[in-house]
Amino acid sequence: MIGHQQTLVNIKSDLLNICVSSVDKHNTDTSTLLYKCLNHHFDIDECYFLLYEGENIKPFNIDPTYEFNFNGIVWELLESYFEHKRVVEIPQFLKSLTDFQQLSHMAMLKVDHYNIRGVLLLKPTPKWYAFSESEFFEDFVESVIKVIHMLNDNLEVRQNESQYRKLYNMTDLFHSTMDIDLILENVLVTIQENFPNFDVELILSNDQDRQTKVHIKPFDYLSERPSVIEAFVSGGITTELADDLDRCLLNAPIKGRQAIYGILQVSAPISYVFSSTQKDFIRMLAHASGNALENAKLYHQSHRLISDLQLINETSHRLNMKLDINEMFMFLQKQLMKSFQPMELCFVFKEKNEFRLTDASTNLFKTDEGKLYIDHVTKHFENSQDSLFIADFSRLISHEVYYKSLMAIPMVVEQRINGFSIVLHRDSYFFSFDSFKLMQSLIHHSSLAIANSILRNQLQEMVDHDHLTRLYARSYLDKFVEKALLNDDSGMFLLIDIDNFKLINDTYGHQVGDEILIQIGEQLINIVGTRGICARWGGEEMAVYVPNILSDEAIKLSKHIVETIPETTTPKVTISAGLITWKKQQPLEFQSIFLQADMALYNAKNNGKNQVCVFDESMLFQS
């Protein structure tokens, strides 16, 4: 009896030393001291203390991220095995676990009036049996469970202190940086320092910058697990026992004041149960990172908005400098390439109700592979004027494609689509939503400038051409000839008049007369081609100017024109023509060309018509 009492005194002394030792922050391995105490007094080689927490009992002072095969059991289930005994055999479901195979018995550790509970798993020895039958065993149980409870509380306080100190330091860092990479890196580091054997993943929504160096997973409503979507939508922590992954997942929303930016996902062994303290820590970490991300995002967004406005202003200013259509599209191509870094780009423009690929497009869109994207976008814009923002194009079709990210913006003027632009990138989720909005603004501002350019071209076309024959107008011819006299080395001017045209009108009517004018105009264009220009001089008179041509060749060309007209007109008509040629060594005045050509034409008319007459000086003296 005295021996058992002395054992109890010695054990309490050891427990007191353990409590004192636990005050030293550098000595947190108090569980080892407990095990040594039992070994010293009862020769017990191996044992485990299970402590009540919540509704379960869990191993005491085990690293919370250690993949222990036993992570807890409902207290009431284990309590039912004891009935009226303090020490009983370990049930088979516990003994089958690898960690407990060498143990045979378990002792109830419970003090009702303190509401503290636990279980000691062990392999009894003779000393243990003898002591457990003594009157001092109850006192031993109460002392041990109180000390374990106190040690557990101290351990939890220290762990919380360490965690929250790290959280404070990280929050302090968050308030001093606008570096998104640094924020994300510190979130991962902080979690992994506190839970080194758990897996951590950042799942960020699509409006984040794609250039981050930290590995992240894009948030995708179509493929995310329901628990992740629930956390993202509700803004609260969710947990999931993922049997397919054999993991327990905790999803904490990365939440700022304005929005939720993603999910911080912590993955533990499937049997692990996150404590309320751990959940609170992860929740606060995710919340702090959400606020930091939001601040950094708003900071970068303000700079980006300024840059975007400058880009839009520069683009609008440049496009309103009376560039032609091709120059506009080439400029837009450079702007889009610089701003969005696509791998491929095209502009498709509508002409005569058909979409045409412009020269400012990359080569991909001239192939069958590129045509797949154009056809998809064209079909969309047949029914809608909404822009397209596709994160993964391969999901919309039945086969794999190389380019997955797509943005397509229509060029809309007065509620009509005049064309559209497409940008592509190989990586899915490459373009951010901010990029999408910026491209919409660029194309919207450009659409009006392009439409105005088209109207200017159409108006200029009407001014420069005769509406009936589609030959150039006389005003255009005058400017062309005046410029040619300054720049060309030689040239010819041929003035043409239809013989007896009044008779044609009187005989067949003015409609046939107009047809004759159209036929002659077509023949002049066919004969002259791109060598020179053909114009309607006025009434039944037309003119041809060809630069850099020798006199002999000019005469030959003029005769060919005169000979061809009767053969290609219905009803048949003939023409008379006056020709003037010049060389840079013998320059002519602008008005002299027209005057001398008119004299030569007059001479051709008076000499029988249906011929070409070349001007010479003697005509100046004819009356």
WOKATA-V572893 format. One record per backbone hydrogen bond with DSSP energy under -1.0 kcal/mol. NH is the residue of the N-H (numbers start at 1). CO is the residue of the C=O. If there is no record, write none. Layout:
nh = (NH & NH)
co = (CO & CO)
This chain:
nh = (5 & 6 & 7 & 8 & 9 & 10 & 11 & 12 & 13 & 14 & 15 & 16 & 17 & 18 & 19 & 20 & 21 & 22 & 23 & 24 & 27 & 30 & 34 & 35 & 36 & 37 & 38 & 39 & 40 & 41 & 42 & 43 & 48 & 50 & 51 & 52 & 53 & 56 & 57 & 58 & 60 & 66 & 68 & 73 & 75 & 78 & 79 & 80 & 81 & 82 & 85 & 88 & 90 & 95 & 96 & 97 & 100 & 103 & 104 & 105 & 106 & 107 & 108 & 109 & 111 & 114 & 116 & 118 & 119 & 120 & 121 & 122 & 129 & 130 & 131 & 132 & 134 & 137 & 140 & 141 & 142 & 143 & 144 & 145 & 146 & 147 & 148 & 149 & 150 & 151 & 152 & 153 & 154 & 155 & 156 & 157 & 158 & 159 & 160 & 161 & 162 & 163 & 164 & 165 & 166 & 167 & 168 & 169 & 170 & 171 & 172 & 173 & 174 & 175 & 176 & 183 & 184 & 185 & 186 & 187 & 188 & 189 & 190 & 191 & 192 & 193 & 194 & 195 & 198 & 199 & 201 & 203 & 204 & 205 & 208 & 217 & 219 & 223 & 224 & 229 & 230 & 231 & 232 & 233 & 234 & 235 & 238 & 240 & 242 & 242 & 243 & 246 & 247 & 248 & 249 & 250 & 251 & 252 & 254 & 255 & 256 & 261 & 263 & 264 & 265 & 266 & 267 & 268 & 270 & 272 & 279 & 280 & 281 & 282 & 283 & 284 & 285 & 286 & 287 & 288 & 289 & 290 & 291 & 292 & 293 & 294 & 295 & 296 & 297 & 298 & 299 & 300 & 301 & 302 & 303 & 304 & 305 & 306 & 307 & 308 & 309 & 310 & 311 & 312 & 313 & 314 & 315 & 316 & 317 & 318 & 319 & 320 & 321 & 328 & 329 & 330 & 331 & 332 & 333 & 334 & 335 & 336 & 337 & 338 & 339 & 340 & 341 & 343 & 344 & 346 & 348 & 349 & 350 & 351 & 354 & 356 & 358 & 361 & 362 & 365 & 366 & 367 & 371 & 372 & 374 & 375 & 376 & 377 & 378 & 379 & 380 & 381 & 383 & 384 & 388 & 390 & 393 & 395 & 396 & 404 & 405 & 406 & 407 & 408 & 409 & 411 & 413 & 416 & 418 & 420 & 421 & 422 & 423 & 424 & 425 & 429 & 436 & 437 & 438 & 439 & 440 & 441 & 442 & 443 & 444 & 445 & 446 & 447 & 448 & 449 & 450 & 451 & 452 & 453 & 454 & 455 & 456 & 457 & 458 & 459 & 460 & 461 & 462 & 463 & 464 & 465 & 466 & 470 & 472 & 473 & 477 & 478 & 479 & 480 & 481 & 482 & 483 & 484 & 485 & 487 & 488 & 491 & 492 & 493 & 494 & 495 & 496 & 497 & 498 & 499 & 501 & 504 & 505 & 506 & 507 & 508 & 509 & 513 & 514 & 515 & 516 & 517 & 518 & 519 & 520 & 521 & 522 & 523 & 524 & 525 & 526 & 527 & 528 & 529 & 531 & 533 & 535 & 536 & 537 & 538 & 541 & 542 & 543 & 544 & 545 & 546 & 548 & 554 & 555 & 556 & 557 & 558 & 559 & 560 & 561 & 562 & 563 & 564 & 565 & 568 & 576 & 577 & 578 & 579 & 580 & 582 & 584 & 586 & 593 & 595 & 596 & 597 & 598 & 599 & 600 & 601 & 602 & 603 & 604 & 605 & 606 & 608 & 609 & 613 & 615 & 619 & 620 & 621)
co = (1 & 2 & 3 & 4 & 5 & 6 & 7 & 8 & 9 & 10 & 11 & 12 & 13 & 14 & 15 & 16 & 17 & 18 & 20 & 21 & 24 & 28 & 30 & 31 & 32 & 33 & 34 & 35 & 36 & 37 & 38 & 39 & 121 & 119 & 58 & 117 & 56 & 53 & 73 & 51 & 49 & 63 & 66 & 57 & 55 & 74 & 75 & 76 & 78 & 79 & 82 & 106 & 104 & 91 & 92 & 94 & 97 & 100 & 122 & 122 & 88 & 120 & 86 & 118 & 116 & 111 & 111 & 109 & 50 & 107 & 48 & 105 & 125 & 126 & 127 & 128 & 131 & 134 & 136 & 137 & 138 & 139 & 140 & 141 & 142 & 143 & 144 & 145 & 146 & 147 & 148 & 149 & 150 & 151 & 152 & 153 & 154 & 155 & 156 & 157 & 158 & 159 & 160 & 161 & 162 & 163 & 164 & 165 & 166 & 167 & 168 & 169 & 170 & 171 & 173 & 179 & 180 & 181 & 182 & 183 & 184 & 185 & 186 & 187 & 188 & 189 & 190 & 191 & 195 & 267 & 265 & 263 & 217 & 261 & 205 & 202 & 204 & 220 & 220 & 225 & 226 & 227 & 228 & 229 & 230 & 231 & 251 & 249 & 240 & 247 & 241 & 242 & 242 & 268 & 240 & 266 & 238 & 264 & 262 & 253 & 259 & 254 & 203 & 252 & 201 & 250 & 199 & 248 & 246 & 269 & 275 & 276 & 277 & 278 & 279 & 280 & 281 & 282 & 283 & 284 & 285 & 286 & 287 & 288 & 289 & 290 & 291 & 292 & 293 & 294 & 295 & 296 & 297 & 298 & 299 & 300 & 301 & 302 & 303 & 304 & 305 & 306 & 307 & 308 & 309 & 310 & 311 & 312 & 313 & 314 & 315 & 316 & 318 & 324 & 325 & 326 & 327 & 328 & 329 & 330 & 331 & 332 & 333 & 334 & 335 & 336 & 337 & 424 & 424 & 422 & 420 & 356 & 418 & 354 & 351 & 349 & 347 & 358 & 345 & 362 & 363 & 364 & 367 & 368 & 370 & 371 & 372 & 373 & 374 & 375 & 376 & 377 & 380 & 380 & 408 & 406 & 404 & 392 & 393 & 425 & 425 & 390 & 423 & 388 & 421 & 419 & 416 & 413 & 411 & 348 & 409 & 346 & 407 & 344 & 405 & 391 & 432 & 433 & 434 & 435 & 436 & 437 & 438 & 439 & 440 & 441 & 442 & 443 & 444 & 445 & 446 & 447 & 448 & 449 & 450 & 451 & 452 & 453 & 454 & 455 & 456 & 457 & 458 & 459 & 460 & 461 & 471 & 466 & 534 & 464 & 473 & 474 & 475 & 476 & 477 & 478 & 479 & 480 & 481 & 483 & 484 & 582 & 546 & 580 & 544 & 578 & 542 & 576 & 540 & 574 & 498 & 500 & 501 & 502 & 503 & 504 & 505 & 509 & 510 & 511 & 512 & 513 & 514 & 515 & 516 & 517 & 518 & 519 & 520 & 521 & 522 & 523 & 524 & 525 & 528 & 545 & 543 & 472 & 541 & 541 & 538 & 496 & 535 & 494 & 533 & 492 & 490 & 550 & 551 & 552 & 553 & 554 & 555 & 556 & 557 & 558 & 559 & 560 & 561 & 565 & 497 & 611 & 495 & 613 & 493 & 491 & 489 & 583 & 589 & 591 & 592 & 593 & 594 & 595 & 596 & 597 & 598 & 599 & 600 & 601 & 602 & 605 & 604 & 577 & 579 & 616 & 617 & 618)
